[in-house]
Amino acid sequence: MGSDKRRIAKNSIYLYMRMTLMMGVSLYTSRVILENLGIEDFGIFSVVGGLAVLFSFFNNALNGSTQRFLTVSIGKNDMIETKNVFSMSMNCHMIISFVILIFAETIGLWFLNTQLNIPAAKMHAANWVYQLALLSCVLGILNVPYTGSIIAYEKMSYFAWSSVISAMLKLGVAWLLVVTDSERLIFYAAFLAVVAIIKFVIDRIYCRIRFSTCRYNFQWNGDLFKEMVSFTGWNILKMGAVMGVSQGNNMLINIYGGTVASAAMGIANQVNGNVYGFMQNVQTAFNPQITKAITCNEKEDYQSLIRMCAKVSSYLLFFLAVPLILEMNIILKLWLKDVPVNTGTLCMFSIVSVYLDSLIGPLSTAVMAHGAIQRYQIVTSVLWIISIPVAWLYLQIGMPFEYILVSKVIAQIIILGYSLYFLKKNIVFEVVSFIRNECFTTLVVLVSSLWISYLIISNFHYSVLGNLILSVVSSWAVLIFIILAIGLTYKERLAVKNLLFKKVIAWKKL
């Protein structure tokens, strides 16, 4: 697996750079949008655009399913099977797009116009935003077989650059809001739809040129369709529950707190999406190798990859999370200037949620690769859904809005435990070792880093920018020290030492 690990490292670097650039662009874009739209319109866009995206949970479900089947067929080196999987996945995505349009134009429109807390003067714009967001959603679904192929073939350099270009286009759209005098909300949603169209066309052209298997030919393989639909159906159940919780929380906040509270949740979701994407990009580089190792029943390799994925993605996440948590209020003021109430607390809970996802992610990938996912998806979906009535109860009894995310975090902790139990029952997996070396150790590293970094920065008082720089530098130094001291096993420290030694030798030769 040496060459595979080198590929993982190279792809991780591509995706790490991708997310770093995208995060900077996305965070700045959010600031420009908030300034140009205003808090009320930003809150409307967050809740209405989110309602349209609610129907795209099929997208994520099909994405995971498509990547899984393509990765397995590529691992078998079977070009004919890969072509069949691609064409059948296109068939599935077209069917799903049609189903989404039916539900979105009936139930979705009814909910938008009768249940959401939107000022009457803004309903016209809200309906336009909804339709344009729906168009972007459908294009994203139809693009899944192409992005799935790119990831399955591990062409992360293109995946990274195409995503960065897409983010830059969205920033350009935000800047263009300045030149419009009215209907800025509709203008913004329209140009986001144009960006979705551009990305769909470019990805399609790249895949058709780069991969001979990515050429759609209408065919109907009943057995393959049944297998994909069965697998995808259970994925849809899980992703529907996850998306339902996310959008359900947005709607609860809107109903109980209005558009200003929705704006705070919208900003927290922006932070969550960027931090989650930062973590997920690292795991994306591992996922094809985990799937191939489990498919080939290489027990030692897949266990090593799962543990490495969880630990590496957690530690890289901490380099972003620790400074954010320590200086959340300052960062929000520098970023947004006009910060809605409760935004900082919601953002912190969102970061905790992403940390738990960094541990659950590789376990979920292993379950998907195993294939027998029915029971796993049912149980985890139920656990997700239960968090919505729990959040509603919190609001009913007058608890603060942040308790909505507390119920989500509790659900994730339970799902983490169940994922470990499921893997132990179905494949060879060392659960105790994972809890000790990945769950417990990473948690100790996080808490220790926060505590020591706080003690350091609390003794210094400079300007706002000076304190922020001090927080970043000191927290990174503390993280490096703690990770090397207690965050790695002996073999992992030895591997890091050998890697650094090789880099020094290579540098001296230059």
C-alpha positions in Angstrom: 0.0 0.0 0.0 3.1 2.3 -0.1 2.2 3.8 -3.5 -1.4 4.2 -2.4 -0.4 6.1 0.7 1.8 8.4 -1.5 -1.3 9.0 -3.7 -3.3 9.8 -0.6 -0.7 12.3 0.6 -0.6 14.0 -2.8 -4.4 14.1 -3.1 -4.7 15.4 0.4 -2.3 18.3 -0.4 -4.4 19.2 -3.5 -7.7 19.1 -1.5 -6.1 20.9 1.5 -5.0 23.7 -0.8 -8.4 23.7 -2.4 -10.3 24.1 0.8 -7.9 26.7 2.1 -8.5 28.9 -1.0 -12.2 28.1 -1.0 -12.6 28.9 2.7 -11.0 32.3 2.3 -13.0 33.1 -0.8 -16.3 31.8 0.8 -15.9 33.7 4.1 -15.1 36.9 2.3 -18.1 36.3 -0.1 -20.4 35.9 2.9 -19.2 39.2 4.2 -19.9 40.9 0.9 -23.3 39.3 0.6 -24.3 40.3 4.1 -23.2 43.9 3.5 -25.0 44.2 0.1 -28.1 42.3 0.9 -28.6 43.3 4.5 -29.5 41.1 7.5 -33.1 40.7 6.5 -32.5 39.6 2.9 -29.6 37.5 4.0 -31.9 35.7 6.4 -34.5 35.2 3.7 -32.0 33.8 1.3 -30.6 31.4 4.0 -34.0 29.9 4.9 -35.6 30.0 1.4 -32.5 28.8 -0.4 -32.1 26.1 2.3 -35.7 25.0 1.7 -34.9 24.4 -2.0 -31.7 22.6 -1.0 -33.7 20.4 1.3 -34.9 18.5 -1.8 -31.3 18.0 -2.9 -30.5 15.5 -0.1 -30.9 13.0 -2.9 -27.8 14.6 -4.3 -25.5 13.6 -1.4 -27.1 10.2 -1.2 -26.6 9.5 -4.9 -23.1 11.0 -4.7 -22.0 8.5 -2.1 -23.7 5.6 -3.9 -22.2 6.5 -7.3 -18.7 6.9 -5.9 -19.0 3.6 -4.2 -20.1 1.6 -7.3 -17.6 3.4 -9.5 -14.7 2.9 -7.1 -15.5 -0.8 -6.8 -15.7 -1.3 -10.5 -12.5 0.7 -11.1 -10.8 -1.4 -8.4 -11.8 -4.5 -10.4 -10.2 -2.9 -13.5 -13.5 -3.7 -15.4 -14.1 -1.0 -18.0 -17.4 -2.5 -19.2 -18.8 -2.6 -15.7 -17.6 1.0 -15.1 -19.4 2.2 -18.2 -22.6 0.4 -17.2 -22.4 1.9 -13.7 -21.9 5.4 -15.1 -24.8 5.1 -17.6 -27.2 3.6 -15.0 -26.2 6.3 -12.5 -27.2 8.9 -15.0 -30.5 7.2 -15.5 -31.1 7.2 -11.7 -30.1 10.9 -11.4 -32.5 11.9 -14.2 -35.4 10.0 -12.5 -34.5 11.6 -9.1 -34.4 15.1 -10.6 -37.9 14.6 -12.0 -39.2 13.4 -8.6 -37.6 16.4 -6.8 -39.2 18.9 -9.2 -42.7 17.4 -8.5 -42.3 17.6 -4.7 -40.6 21.0 -4.8 -43.2 22.6 -7.0 -46.1 21.3 -4.8 -45.2 20.7 -1.1 -42.2 23.0 -1.2 -44.1 25.9 -2.7 -47.0 25.4 -0.2 -44.5 25.5 2.8 -42.7 28.5 1.5 -45.9 30.6 1.0 -47.9 29.5 4.0 -45.5 28.4 6.8 -42.4 30.5 6.8 -42.0 33.8 8.6 -41.3 36.1 5.7 -42.5 39.7 5.3 -45.3 40.1 2.8 -43.3 42.6 0.8 -40.5 40.1 0.3 -42.7 37.1 -0.8 -42.2 37.8 -4.5 -38.4 37.8 -4.2 -38.6 34.7 -2.0 -40.4 32.8 -4.7 -37.9 33.8 -7.3 -35.0 32.7 -5.0 -36.7 29.4 -4.4 -37.1 28.6 -8.1 -33.6 29.6 -9.0 -32.1 27.7 -6.1 -34.2 24.7 -7.3 -32.6 25.0 -10.7 -29.1 25.0 -9.2 -30.1 22.0 -7.1 -31.2 19.9 -10.2 -28.0 20.8 -12.1 -26.0 19.6 -9.0 -27.9 16.3 -9.0 -27.3 15.7 -12.7 -23.6 16.6 -12.2 -23.1 13.9 -9.6 -22.0 11.0 -12.0 -19.3 13.3 -13.3 -17.9 14.5 -9.9 -18.3 10.9 -8.7 -16.1 9.7 -11.5 -13.5 12.4 -10.9 -13.2 11.3 -7.2 -13.3 7.6 -8.0 -10.5 8.0 -10.4 -8.7 10.1 -7.8 -8.1 13.1 -10.1 -8.0 15.5 -7.2 -6.0 18.2 -8.9 -8.9 19.0 -11.4 -11.4 18.6 -8.6 -9.5 21.1 -6.5 -9.1 23.7 -9.3 -12.7 23.5 -10.6 -14.0 24.0 -7.1 -11.8 27.1 -6.6 -12.9 28.6 -9.9 -16.6 28.0 -8.9 -16.0 29.8 -5.6 -14.3 32.7 -7.4 -17.3 33.0 -9.7 -19.6 33.2 -6.7 -17.4 36.0 -5.2 -17.7 37.8 -8.5 -21.5 37.5 -8.2 -21.4 39.0 -4.7 -19.4 42.0 -5.9 -21.9 42.5 -8.8 -24.6 43.1 -6.2 -23.2 46.6 -5.8 -24.3 47.7 -9.3 -27.9 46.7 -8.8 -30.3 49.2 -7.2 -33.3 46.9 -6.6 -34.2 43.2 -6.5 -30.7 42.3 -5.3 -32.0 39.1 -3.8 -33.3 37.8 -7.2 -30.2 39.0 -9.0 -27.9 37.1 -6.6 -29.9 33.8 -6.9 -30.0 34.1 -10.7 -26.3 34.5 -11.1 -25.7 31.6 -8.7 -27.8 29.5 -11.1 -25.5 30.7 -13.9 -22.5 29.5 -11.9 -24.1 26.1 -11.5 -24.7 25.8 -15.2 -21.0 26.7 -16.0 -19.7 24.1 -13.5 -22.0 21.4 -14.9 -20.8 22.1 -18.5 -17.1 22.2 -17.6 -17.2 19.0 -15.5 -19.0 17.2 -18.3 -16.5 18.2 -20.9 -13.5 17.3 -18.7 -14.9 13.8 -17.9 -15.8 13.0 -21.5 -12.2 13.9 -22.6 -10.4 12.4 -19.7 -12.3 9.1 -19.0 -13.6 6.8 -21.8 -16.1 5.4 -19.3 -17.9 8.7 -18.8 -20.0 8.7 -22.0 -23.7 8.2 -21.4 -25.4 5.6 -23.6 -29.0 4.8 -22.7 -29.2 1.2 -21.5 -31.1 -0.6 -18.9 -29.4 -3.2 -16.7 -32.2 -4.4 -14.4 -29.9 -6.2 -11.9 -27.5 -3.3 -11.6 -30.4 -0.9 -11.3 -31.9 -2.9 -8.5 -28.6 -3.1 -6.7 -27.9 0.6 -7.1 -31.5 1.6 -6.2 -31.4 -0.6 -3.1 -28.1 0.9 -2.0 -29.1 4.4 -2.9 -32.5 4.1 -1.2 -30.9 3.5 2.2 -28.4 6.3 1.5 -31.3 8.6 0.7 -32.9 7.7 4.0 -29.8 8.6 5.9 -29.0 11.8 3.9 -32.6 12.8 4.1 -32.5 12.6 7.8 -29.3 14.6 8.0 -30.6 17.3 5.6 -33.9 17.3 7.4 -32.2 18.0 10.7 -30.2 20.9 9.2 -33.1 22.5 7.5 -35.5 21.6 10.3 -33.3 23.5 12.7 -33.2 26.5 10.3 -37.0 26.5 10.1 -37.4 26.2 13.9 -35.2 29.2 14.4 -37.1 31.2 11.7 -40.5 30.3 13.3 -39.4 31.1 16.8 -36.9 33.9 16.2 -37.7 35.5 12.8 -35.3 36.6 10.0 -32.6 38.0 12.3 -32.2 34.7 14.1 -32.3 33.0 10.7 -29.3 35.2 9.7 -27.4 34.1 12.7 -28.1 30.5 11.9 -27.2 31.2 8.2 -23.8 32.5 9.2 -23.2 29.5 11.6 -24.1 27.2 8.7 -21.6 29.1 6.5 -18.9 28.4 9.2 -20.0 24.8 9.5 -19.9 24.3 5.8 -16.5 25.7 5.4 -15.0 24.0 8.4 -16.7 20.7 7.4 -15.4 21.0 3.9 -11.9 21.6 5.2 -12.1 18.3 7.1 -14.0 16.4 4.4 -11.5 17.2 1.8 -8.8 15.3 3.6 -11.2 12.4 4.0 -12.1 12.5 0.4 -8.5 11.5 -0.4 -8.8 8.5 1.8 -12.2 7.2 0.8 -11.4 5.5 -2.5 -8.5 3.6 -0.9 -10.6 2.6 2.1 -13.3 1.3 -0.2 -10.9 -0.7 -2.4 -9.1 -2.2 0.7 -12.4 -3.4 2.2 -13.7 -4.7 -1.2 -10.4 -6.7 -1.5 -10.7 -7.8 2.2 -7.3 -6.4 3.1 -7.9 -6.2 6.8 -4.7 -4.7 8.0 -4.7 -2.0 5.3 -8.3 -0.8 5.8 -8.0 -0.7 9.5 -4.8 1.4 9.2 -6.5 3.7 6.6 -9.6 4.2 8.8 -7.5 5.1 11.8 -5.2 7.3 9.8 -8.1 9.1 8.2 -9.8 9.9 11.5 -6.7 11.1 13.2 -5.2 13.1 10.3 -8.5 14.9 9.5 -9.1 15.7 13.2 -5.7 17.1 13.7 -5.8 19.2 10.6 -9.2 20.4 11.6 -7.8 21.5 15.0 -5.4 24.0 13.3 -8.5 25.8 12.1 -10.9 25.1 15.0 -8.7 26.1 18.0 -8.0 29.7 16.8 -11.6 30.1 15.7 -13.0 29.0 19.1 -10.5 31.2 21.0 -11.2 34.3 19.0 -14.7 33.7 17.6 -16.2 37.1 18.5 -13.2 39.1 17.2 -13.1 37.0 13.9 -16.9 37.5 13.4 -16.6 41.3 13.9 -13.6 41.5 11.5 -15.4 39.3 9.0 -19.0 40.6 9.1 -18.8 44.0 11.0 -22.6 43.7 11.8 -22.9 40.4 13.6 -26.4 39.0 14.5 -27.0 38.0 18.1 -26.0 34.5 19.2 -23.9 33.9 16.1 -20.7 33.2 18.0 -22.2 30.5 20.2 -23.9 28.8 17.2 -20.6 28.8 15.3 -18.8 27.1 18.2 -21.3 24.3 18.4 -21.1 23.9 14.7 -17.3 23.4 15.0 -17.8 20.7 17.7 -20.3 19.0 15.3 -17.6 18.9 12.6 -15.1 17.4 15.0 -17.5 14.5 15.6 -18.0 14.2 11.9 -14.3 13.8 11.4 -14.5 10.6 13.6 -17.7 9.3 12.1 -16.7 9.9 8.4 -14.2 7.1 7.9 -16.4 4.7 9.8 -19.3 5.5 7.5 -17.1 5.1 4.5 -16.2 1.6 5.7 -19.9 0.7 6.2 -20.7 1.9 2.6 -17.8 -0.2 1.3 -19.1 -3.2 3.2 -22.4 -2.9 1.3 -24.8 -4.3 3.9 -26.1 -0.9 5.0 -29.8 -1.4 5.6 -29.8 -1.7 9.4 -27.1 0.9 9.8 -28.9 3.5 7.8 -32.2 2.9 9.6 -30.7 3.2 13.0 -28.6 6.3 12.3 -31.5 8.0 10.5 -33.8 7.5 13.5 -31.1 8.9 15.8 -30.8 12.0 13.5 -34.6 12.6 13.3 -35.1 12.3 17.0 -32.9 15.4 17.5 -35.6 17.6 15.8 -38.4 17.1 18.3 -35.8 17.4 21.1 -34.7 20.7 19.7 -38.4 21.8 19.4 -38.9 20.9 23.1 -35.9 23.0 24.0 -37.5 26.0 22.3 -40.9 25.3 23.7 -39.7 25.6 27.2 -37.8 28.8 26.5 -34.2 27.5 26.2 -31.7 29.6 24.1 -31.3 28.9 20.4 -28.0 27.2 20.8 -29.7 24.2 22.4 -30.9 23.3 18.9 -27.3 22.4 18.0 -26.8 20.7 21.4 -29.4 18.1 20.4 -27.5 17.6 17.1 -24.2 17.0 18.9 -25.8 14.5 21.3 -27.2 12.6 18.3 -23.7 12.5 16.7 -22.1 11.1 19.8 -24.6 8.2 19.8 -24.2 7.6 16.1 -20.4 7.4 16.6 -20.9 4.7 19.2 -23.3 2.8 17.0 -21.0 3.0 14.0 -18.2 1.4 16.0 -20.6 -1.4 17.2 -21.8 -2.0 13.6 -18.2 -2.4 12.2 -17.2 -4.7 15.0 -20.2 -7.0 14.3 -19.8 -7.0 10.5 -16.1 -6.7 9.6 -12.8 -7.2 11.5 -12.3 -3.9 13.3 -10.5 -3.1 16.6 -13.0 -0.9 18.3 -11.2 -0.5 21.6 -8.0 0.7 19.8 -10.0 3.2 17.8 -11.7 4.6 20.9 -8.4 4.9 22.8 -6.1 6.1 20.0 -8.5 8.2 17.8 -11.5 9.3 19.9 -10.0 9.8 23.3 -6.6 10.9 22.2 -7.9 13.5 19.7 -10.3 14.9 22.4 -7.4 15.2 24.8 -5.4 17.0 22.2 -8.3 19.4 21.5 -9.1 20.2 25.1 -5.4 20.6 26.1 -4.7 22.8 23.2 -7.6 25.1 24.0 -6.7 25.3 27.7 -3.0 26.0 27.2 -3.5 28.4 24.4 -6.1 30.3 26.4 -3.7 30.6 29.4 -1.0 32.0 27.0 -3.1 34.6 25.2 -5.0 35.8 28.3 -1.7 37.2 29.7 -1.1 39.5 26.7 -3.1 42.5 25.6 -2.2 44.0 22.3 -4.3 45.5 19.5 -7.2 43.4 18.1 -5.1 42.3 15.1 -2.1 41.7 17.4 -4.1 39.5 19.7 -5.5 37.6 16.7 -2.1 36.9 15.3 -0.8 35.8 18.8 -3.7 33.5 19.1 -3.1 31.8 15.8 0.7 31.5 16.2 0.5 30.3 19.9 -2.3 27.8 19.3 -0.5 26.3 16.3 2.7 26.0 18.3 0.8 24.4 21.2 -1.0 22.0 18.8 2.2 20.8 17.2 3.8 20.2 20.6 0.8 18.3 22.0 0.2 16.3 18.9 3.9 15.2 18.8 3.9 14.6 22.6 0.7 12.7 23.2 -1.3 12.7 20.0 0.6 10.1 18.1 1.6 6.5 18.7 5.3 5.5 18.7 5.0 4.2 15.2 3.3 7.4 14.0 6.0 9.6 15.6 8.7 7.4 14.0 7.0 7.8 10.6 6.9 11.6 11.1 10.5 11.7 12.1 11.6 9.6 9.1 9.6 11.8 6.8 11.1 15.0 8.2 14.6 13.4 8.0 14.1 12.6 4.3 12.9 16.2 3.6 16.0 17.6 5.3 18.3 15.3 3.3 16.5 16.3 0.0 16.8 20.0 1.0 20.6 19.7 1.7 21.1 18.0 -1.7 19.6 21.1 -3.4 
